[in-house]
C-alpha cells in the first residue's frame, strides 16, 4: 500500500525540524492529523485517530470533511475560530476541548492541540495536530459534580430541618472554628438576640450577649 503523500511529507518534516518532534513527544496521542492548508479538503489522519472514534481506518478517507461530520457543531465553530487566530498569530495556541460522535453514538471528549507549519514568508501552509482522549476524565468530573450536588442537597435539607426545629423549640445553634476563632450563628440565634440577619459575630461580641458568670465560662 502506497503511503499518503502528506504522511511522506510529515516524515520528512520530522527528520528536518526538531520542533515537530518535540511537539509530538510532549503530547499524549490518541490520534494525529496533518492538514494541507493549500488544499483544505486533503488531510491525513493516523489510524489511532479513527480507532478512538470506533472506526476501522479503512472505512475512512483522508478528507477534512470526514471528521467535520463527526464533531459537535458548536465545538467545530470554536476549533475554526482558534484555527484562524493561530494562523494569524503563532502565539495564539490552538488548544481546545471538543466533542466527537463515536460510531456507537456515544460522545468522545478530546483535547485537540495543533501547530501551523509556515513557509519562509510566515504563511501557514500545513497544520499538524494531536488528539488526547479525555472521555474518562470527563466522566469522573461529571460523577464528582453529581456527588457534590447530591451532598449539597442533603446538607440543604438538614439545614432546613434544623431551622424548623430551632423555631419550634426557640433555640439557636452556633459553631466555633477553634483555629481561627471564627464564630457562626444560626438565623434563630440571631432572632433570639434580636440582631440583623446579616450580623457577623466575633468571639468577643458573641460572649458579650451572655451575662457575666458561668454562662461565659
Buried (B, 14 or more C-beta within 10 A) or exposed (E): EEEBEBBEBBEEBEEEEEEBEEBBEEBEBBBBBBBBBEEEEBBBBBBBBBEBBBBEEEEBEBBBEBBEEBBBEEBBEBBEEBBEEBBEEEEEEBEBBBBBBBEEEEEBBBBBBBBBBBEEEEEBEBBBBBBBBBBEEBEEEEEEEEEEEEEEEEEEEEEEEBBEEBEEEEEBBEEEEEEEEEBEBBBBBBBBBEBEEEEEBEEEEBBEBEEEEEEEE
